[in-house]
Amino acid sequence: MPKNKGPYIRILTMMFCILCLLYSQPLKQGSAAGLLSTYEEDFWSSLIYGQPQVSSNLNIQFVTDEADAVLSILQKIKAGIIVDEAAWDRLFATEGYIRLKKREAGMKRPFGDEEFRKFVLSPELLAKTDALAETLAKWKGADMKAAAVRALAYLPAGTMIRAKIYPVIKPKTNSFVFELETDPAIFLYLNPEMNATQLENTVAHELHHIGLAAACLPVYESEEYKKKPPEVRA
């Protein structure tokens, strides 16, 4: 296998998108050829020869407001400072917390302000204050643009990647993507065992999934695709 696997991965990605298009709508005579010719000029040469992607195709935001607000409360508690309601209001108004709460509600999981308040006030989390603060500082120094450029290298030319990355302090120690079709987000559990390099690798992997979804989004938005059984659309 050649060392440079990029062209092969790009070809497989584009083949996947075209197969999705072919499968999602009934074909008329000659439509397959027309579909292929539509993509040929724009994609195939870049897939094979690996034309560089432009940074204007990227819109990546690293949103740390939820983690910052939680750490602010933890640091006050550790210093013996009374945490007023304004601090909690700031936490519950952060973009990261609001979207996290929305996601958990969509998963039918109990996730309310009072439950989260108890989590933040737990002795177990307080003991991790310094480690979490150090980790967040390191993550803020990670090169998210480099991770995104790496993801673009394995996607069809012209693919746009827009995403918000939320490092969050939360009860469950899992990471996930959210709302890929409307406002793509990557939620990353703030893990003290993950250094900046590992973070960049993880983000590049997740951004590739987001970019792949964006490249194939017209398929998933088509009326024919929406009419297919849930097991096909899963």
MIZAKE-144469 format. One record per residue: residue in one letter; x negated, y, z negated of N, C-alpha, C in turn. Coordinates in steps of 0.05 Angstrom, whole numbers. Atoms other than C-alpha are relative to their C-alpha. Last residue first. Example, Ala and Ser with C-alpha at 12.3 -4.5 7.8 and 13.67 -1.06 7.14 Angstrom:
[site 's' [16 -24 1] [-273 -21 -143] [15 22 -14]]
[site 'a' [-18 -24 0] [-246 -90 -156] [-18 24 0]]
END
This chain:
[site 'a' [16 0 25] [603 106 -201] [-30 3 6]]
[site 'r' [10 -27 6] [639 127 -137] [-18 1 -24]]
[site 'v' [16 -8 -22] [646 55 -112] [-13 27 -6]]
[site 'e' [24 17 1] [671 29 -179] [-19 7 23]]
[site 'p' [19 -10 20] [719 88 -183] [-26 -16 0]]
[site 'p' [-4 10 27] [753 67 -118] [-21 10 -19]]
[site 'k' [10 27 4] [744 112 -57] [4 -9 -29]]
[site 'k' [-22 19 -1] [790 172 -46] [-9 -29 -6]]
[site 'k' [-16 -3 24] [736 221 -70] [23 -20 -1]]
[site 'y' [15 12 22] [689 195 -16] [17 1 -25]]
[site 'e' [0 29 -4] [740 209 39] [-14 -14 -23]]
[site 'e' [-26 11 8] [752 279 12] [1 -30 3]]
[site 's' [-18 6 -22] [678 296 17] [26 -12 -10]]
[site 'e' [-21 -20 0] [645 326 -45] [21 -6 22]]
[site 'y' [-17 4 24] [603 264 -59] [23 20 -1]]
[site 'v' [-13 27 0] [575 263 11] [20 -2 -22]]
[site 'p' [-22 -1 -19] [561 338 13] [15 -26 2]]
[site 'l' [-24 -10 11] [521 328 -52] [23 2 20]]
[site 'c' [-22 17 -8] [469 283 -21] [27 11 -8]]
[site 'a' [4 7 -28] [410 331 -23] [24 -15 11]]
[site 'a' [-5 -24 -16] [435 361 -88] [-2 -6 29]]
[site 'a' [-29 -5 2] [440 292 -121] [7 24 17]]
[site 'l' [-12 21 -17] [369 276 -97] [31 4 1]]
[site 'g' [4 -7 -28] [346 342 -126] [12 -20 19]]
[site 'i' [-16 -24 -6] [377 327 -193] [-2 8 29]]
[site 'h' [-27 10 0] [346 257 -194] [19 23 7]]
[site 'h' [-3 15 -25] [279 287 -175] [28 -11 2]]
[site 'l' [-5 -19 -21] [288 338 -231] [2 -14 27]]
[site 'e' [-28 -7 1] [295 280 -280] [7 21 22]]
[site 'h' [-17 23 -6] [228 250 -260] [30 8 1]]
[site 'a' [3 5 -29] [192 317 -258] [18 -23 8]]
[site 'v' [-16 -21 -15] [221 333 -327] [-2 -5 30]]
[site 't' [-29 6 4] [195 267 -356] [17 20 16]]
[site 'n' [-5 25 -15] [125 278 -326] [30 -7 -2]]
[site 'e' [1 -7 -28] [123 350 -352] [7 -24 18]]
[site 'l' [-24 -15 -6] [144 327 -421] [2 7 29]]
[site 'q' [-22 19 -1] [90 274 -422] [26 14 6]]
[site 't' [4 16 -25] [39 327 -406] [22 -20 4]]
[site 'a' [-8 -17 -23] [67 374 -460] [-3 -15 27]]
[site 'n' [16 -24 -5] [64 321 -514] [8 14 25]]
[site 'm' [4 -5 -29] [120 274 -535] [-16 26 4]]
[site 'e' [18 19 -11] [115 246 -606] [-5 4 30]]
[site 'p' [28 -6 8] [145 308 -637] [-20 -19 12]]
[site 'n' [14 23 11] [210 294 -598] [-30 7 -6]]
[site 'l' [26 -11 8] [257 351 -585] [-16 -21 -16]]
[site 'y' [4 2 29] [312 311 -552] [-28 10 -7]]
[site 'l' [22 15 10] [314 334 -480] [-1 1 -30]]
[site 'f' [2 -2 29] [377 357 -446] [-21 -19 -10]]
[site 'i' [15 22 12] [370 366 -371] [-2 6 -30]]
[site 'a' [14 -4 25] [423 410 -338] [-15 -25 -8]]
[site 'p' [17 22 9] [454 418 -270] [-17 6 -25]]
[site 'd' [21 -16 14] [509 471 -267] [-20 -20 -11]]
[site 't' [-8 -27 4] [564 446 -220] [-22 18 -12]]
[site 'e' [-13 -12 -24] [550 379 -188] [6 29 -4]]
[site 'l' [18 -2 -24] [497 354 -237] [13 15 23]]
[site 'e' [-14 -17 -20] [540 370 -298] [-18 4 25]]
[site 'f' [-28 -8 5] [493 337 -349] [9 19 22]]
[site 'v' [-7 -21 -19] [426 300 -350] [30 5 -3]]
[site 'f' [-19 6 -21] [404 260 -411] [3 24 19]]
[site 's' [1 -22 -20] [357 254 -470] [18 -8 23]]
[site 'n' [-1 7 -29] [368 212 -532] [-3 25 17]]
[site 't' [26 -3 -12] [350 219 -606] [-1 -10 29]]
[site 'k' [7 23 -16] [421 230 -631] [-27 5 14]]
[site 'p' [-1 25 15] [429 280 -688] [-10 -24 16]]
[site 'k' [-26 11 3] [406 342 -650] [-1 -28 -14]]
[site 'i' [1 15 25] [348 388 -641] [28 -9 -6]]
[site 'v' [-20 -3 21] [348 409 -568] [-6 -17 -25]]
[site 'p' [10 16 22] [300 422 -511] [18 5 -24]]
[site 'y' [-5 -7 28] [346 448 -457] [-14 -19 -19]]
[site 'i' [11 20 18] [324 448 -385] [3 9 -28]]
[site 'k' [7 -11 26] [367 487 -337] [-9 -23 -17]]
[site 'a' [-6 15 25] [368 464 -265] [-8 17 -24]]
[site 'r' [-6 -20 21] [364 487 -194] [9 -16 -24]]
[site 'i' [-3 10 27] [330 444 -142] [5 23 -19]]
[site 'm' [1 -20 21] [342 461 -69] [2 -15 -27]]
[site 't' [-16 6 23] [325 411 -15] [-4 21 -21]]
[site 'g' [-23 -18 3] [297 444 47] [17 -6 -24]]
[site 'a' [7 -29 -3] [251 387 65] [25 17 -2]]
[site 'p' [-1 -11 -27] [277 320 40] [-6 30 1]]
[site 'l' [-27 -6 -9] [254 300 -29] [0 11 28]]
[site 'y' [-12 26 -7] [190 267 -55] [29 3 8]]
[site 'a' [17 14 -19] [147 330 -57] [12 -26 10]]
[site 'l' [-6 -8 -28] [204 368 -89] [-16 -16 20]]
[site 'a' [-25 13 -7] [195 329 -154] [7 6 29]]
[site 'r' [5 29 -3] [122 350 -158] [25 -15 8]]
[site 'v' [14 3 -26] [142 422 -146] [-7 -29 6]]
[site 'a' [-20 -3 -21] [191 417 -204] [-12 -4 28]]
[site 'a' [-17 24 0] [138 390 -251] [21 1 22]]
[site 'a' [16 22 -12] [91 445 -230] [15 -26 0]]
[site 'k' [1 -4 -29] [145 496 -243] [-16 -22 13]]
[site 'm' [-24 11 -12] [158 468 -312] [0 3 30]]
[site 'd' [-4 -11 -26] [86 479 -334] [24 -12 14]]
[site 'a' [1 19 -22] [86 465 -408] [7 13 26]]
[site 'g' [24 -5 -16] [71 522 -456] [-2 -19 23]]
[site 'k' [-4 -26 -14] [142 523 -484] [-24 7 17]]
[site 'w' [-17 4 -24] [133 449 -498] [4 26 15]]
[site 'k' [16 13 -21] [73 463 -543] [17 -3 25]]
[site 'a' [20 -19 -10] [112 514 -584] [-16 -12 22]]
[site 'l' [-13 -19 -17] [171 466 -589] [-20 20 11]]
[site 't' [-7 13 -25] [126 411 -615] [13 20 19]]
[site 'e' [24 3 -16] [95 455 -668] [6 -12 27]]
[site 'a' [9 -26 -8] [163 477 -693] [-25 -1 17]]
[site 'l' [-18 -9 -21] [189 406 -694] [-9 27 11]]
[site 'a' [6 16 -24] [128 381 -733] [18 9 23]]
[site 'd' [26 -8 -11] [134 438 -783] [-6 -15 26]]
[site 't' [1 -28 -9] [208 427 -795] [-26 7 14]]
[site 'k' [12 -1 -27] [208 351 -798] [-5 28 10]]
[site 'a' [27 11 3] [220 346 -874] [-15 2 27]]
[site 'l' [17 -20 13] [280 392 -865] [-29 -9 -1]]
[site 'l' [8 -20 -20] [310 342 -817] [-18 21 -11]]
[site 'e' [16 14 -21] [309 285 -867] [-9 20 21]]
[site 'p' [28 1 9] [332 330 -924] [-18 -12 21]]
[site 's' [9 26 11] [397 343 -885] [-29 1 -8]]
[site 'l' [6 -2 28] [419 415 -877] [-11 -25 -13]]
[site 'v' [22 -20 3] [415 413 -801] [-9 2 -29]]
[site 'f' [24 11 -12] [457 349 -799] [-24 19 -5]]
[site 'k' [10 21 19] [508 377 -847] [-25 -12 10]]
[site 'r' [11 -15 22] [515 439 -802] [-11 -20 -21]]
[site 'f' [27 -8 -7] [524 393 -743] [-13 16 -22]]
[site 'e' [18 24 -1] [582 358 -776] [-28 8 7]]
[site 'e' [5 8 28] [613 425 -794] [-18 -25 -1]]
[site 'd' [19 -18 13] [605 452 -724] [-7 -9 -28]]
[site 'g' [-11 -25 7] [638 391 -692] [-21 17 -15]]
[site 'f' [22 -19 1] [612 331 -654] [12 28 -6]]
[site 'p' [-5 -21 20] [654 268 -657] [-24 18 -2]]
[site 'r' [16 3 24] [640 231 -591] [7 22 -20]]
[site 'k' [-18 8 22] [691 225 -536] [-15 -6 -26]]
[site 'm' [6 28 6] [636 229 -483] [17 -12 -22]]
[site 'g' [-6 15 -24] [666 293 -456] [-5 -30 -3]]
[site 'a' [-29 1 -1] [665 321 -527] [9 -17 24]]
[site 'e' [-8 20 20] [591 304 -531] [31 -4 0]]
[site 'r' [7 26 -10] [579 342 -466] [9 -22 -19]]
[site 'k' [-18 6 -22] [617 403 -489] [-6 -28 10]]
[site 'k' [-26 6 12] [580 404 -555] [20 -8 21]]
[site 'l' [4 26 14] [513 401 -519] [27 -9 -12]]
[site 'r' [0 20 -21] [536 457 -473] [-3 -28 -11]]
[site 'i' [-27 0 -13] [555 502 -531] [1 -22 21]]
[site 'y' [-19 13 19] [492 484 -570] [27 -3 13]]
[site 'g' [7 28 3] [445 500 -512] [20 -15 -17]]
[site 'e' [-8 15 -25] [480 564 -494] [-5 -30 -3]]
[site 't' [21 4 -20] [474 590 -565] [10 -17 24]]
[site 'a' [-5 -16 -24] [537 614 -600] [-22 -4 21]]
[site 'f' [-24 10 -14] [537 559 -653] [7 15 25]]
[site 'l' [4 27 -10] [466 577 -673] [23 -10 17]]
[site 'r' [19 -2 -22] [479 651 -677] [-6 -27 12]]
[site 'd' [-15 -10 -23] [541 638 -719] [-18 2 24]]
[site 'w' [-15 22 -11] [500 595 -766] [16 9 25]]
[site 'a' [19 18 -12] [450 651 -776] [14 -24 12]]
[site 'a' [9 -11 -26] [506 701 -786] [-20 -18 14]]
[site 'e' [-18 10 -22] [536 656 -839] [-8 11 27]]
[site 'd' [-27 -12 -1] [477 669 -885] [16 -11 24]]
[site 'v' [-9 -1 -28] [419 623 -898] [28 11 0]]
[site 'i' [-28 7 -3] [389 639 -967] [8 3 30]]
[site 'i' [-17 -22 -8] [313 642 -965] [29 -10 5]]
[site 'g' [-17 -8 22] [274 590 -1003] [18 23 5]]
[site 'a' [12 -23 14] [218 587 -952] [17 9 -24]]
[site 'k' [26 8 10] [238 517 -930] [-13 22 -16]]
[site 'i' [-5 18 22] [310 539 -923] [-26 -8 -13]]
[site 'k' [-11 -16 23] [289 598 -881] [5 -17 -24]]
[site 'q' [23 -15 12] [245 554 -838] [9 18 -23]]
[site 'l' [17 19 15] [302 505 -826] [-22 15 -14]]
[site 'i' [-15 8 24] [350 561 -805] [-18 -18 -18]]
[site 's' [-2 -25 17] [300 591 -756] [14 -6 -26]]
[site 'l' [26 -4 14] [285 521 -731] [0 24 -17]]
[site 'v' [1 21 21] [359 509 -714] [-26 4 -16]]
[site 'a' [-19 -7 22] [363 576 -678] [-1 -20 -22]]
[site 'd' [9 -24 15] [300 564 -637] [18 6 -24]]
[site 'a' [22 9 17] [323 494 -618] [-12 23 -17]]
[site 'e' [-11 17 21] [389 521 -593] [-22 -9 -19]]
[site 'd' [-15 -15 21] [358 580 -556] [11 -18 -23]]
[site 't' [7 10 27] [304 540 -520] [17 11 -22]]
[site 'v' [-17 -14 19] [327 547 -448] [-4 -12 -27]]
[site 'f' [5 15 24] [274 529 -396] [13 15 -23]]
[site 'q' [0 -16 24] [301 554 -330] [-4 -19 -24]]
[site 'i' [3 16 24] [285 524 -262] [-1 19 -24]]
[site 'n' [-12 -18 20] [308 555 -197] [1 -16 -26]]
[site 'l' [-2 7 28] [266 524 -142] [13 22 -17]]
[site 'n' [-20 21 3] [274 525 -67] [4 -7 -29]]
[site 's' [-26 -13 0] [238 592 -66] [22 -20 -2]]
[site 's' [-9 -5 27] [176 553 -86] [27 14 -2]]
[site 'v' [5 -28 9] [169 527 -16] [12 4 -27]]
[site 'q' [-25 -13 9] [162 453 1] [-7 28 -9]]
[site 'p' [-2 -11 27] [101 429 40] [27 13 -6]]
[site 'q' [3 -28 -1] [110 387 103] [5 11 -28]]
[site 'g' [3 -11 27] [102 313 87] [-5 30 0]]
[site 'y' [25 -15 2] [88 287 156] [-4 15 -26]]
[site 'i' [23 16 -9] [140 232 157] [-26 14 -5]]
[site 'l' [1 24 16] [195 265 116] [-25 -16 6]]
[site 's' [10 -6 26] [180 333 145] [-2 -24 -17]]
[site 's' [28 -7 -3] [187 307 216] [-12 7 -27]]
[site 'w' [18 23 -5] [250 270 198] [-29 8 2]]
[site 'f' [11 16 22] [286 327 162] [-22 -20 8]]
[site 'd' [5 -13 25] [308 387 202] [-15 -17 -20]]
[site 'e' [19 -22 -3] [301 360 272] [-8 12 -27]]
[site 'e' [26 6 -11] [330 292 258] [-19 23 0]]
[site 'y' [21 1 20] [386 310 211] [-28 -2 11]]
[site 't' [-3 -24 17] [436 332 263] [-22 1 -20]]
[site 's' [13 -22 -14] [411 278 311] [1 26 -16]]
[site 'l' [28 3 1] [427 225 260] [-15 23 14]]
[site 'l' [9 -5 28] [497 250 250] [-30 -1 -2]]
[site 'g' [-2 -29 5] [509 254 324] [-10 7 -27]]
[site 'a' [22 -12 -15] [484 183 334] [0 30 -5]]
[site 'a' [24 7 14] [531 160 279] [-25 12 14]]
[site 's' [4 -18 23] [588 199 309] [-25 -6 -15]]
[site 'g' [22 -18 -4] [582 166 378] [-6 18 -24]]
[site 'q' [20 9 -19] [650 133 374] [-21 22 3]]
[site 'k' [-10 1 -27] [685 156 312] [-22 -8 18]]
[site 'l' [16 -9 -23] [661 138 243] [16 -2 26]]
[site 'p' [-3 17 -23] [704 136 181] [-15 11 24]]
[site 'q' [-20 -10 -18] [673 175 123] [3 -19 24]]
[site 's' [-21 -16 13] [635 159 59] [22 10 19]]
[site 'y' [-19 17 15] [595 101 86] [23 16 -10]]
[site 'l' [-13 19 -17] [559 140 140] [21 -16 -14]]
[site 'l' [-17 -15 -19] [544 198 94] [16 -19 18]]
[site 'c' [-23 -10 16] [518 152 39] [20 14 18]]
[site 'l' [-18 23 5] [475 116 90] [24 8 -16]]
[site 'i' [-14 5 -25] [447 183 112] [19 -23 -3]]
[site 'c' [-20 -21 -4] [430 202 40] [17 -5 25]]
[site 'f' [-21 3 19] [396 136 27] [22 20 5]]
[site 'm' [-16 23 -9] [356 140 91] [24 -4 -18]]
[site 'm' [-17 -10 -21] [333 209 69] [18 -22 11]]
[site 't' [-19 -19 11] [308 183 3] [19 9 22]]
[site 'l' [-20 15 14] [274 123 35] [22 18 -11]]
[site 'i' [-15 15 -20] [237 168 83] [23 -15 -13]]
[site 'r' [-18 -20 -14] [216 215 27] [17 -14 21]]
[site 'i' [-22 -7 19] [191 156 -14] [19 20 13]]
[site 'y' [-18 23 2] [150 131 45] [24 5 -18]]
[site 'p' [-16 2 -24] [121 200 59] [20 -23 -1]]
[site 'g' [-20 -21 -4] [101 209 -14] [17 -3 25]]
[site 'k' [-26 12 -3] [66 142 -24] [22 20 6]]
[site 'n' [-20 -21 -2] [-3 169 -13] [27 -12 6]]
[site 'k' [0 -15 25] [-49 114 -39] [22 21 1]]
[site 'p' [17 -24 -1] [-30 68 19] [2 16 -27]]
[site 'm' [-17 -24 0] [0 0 0] [-18 25 0]]
END
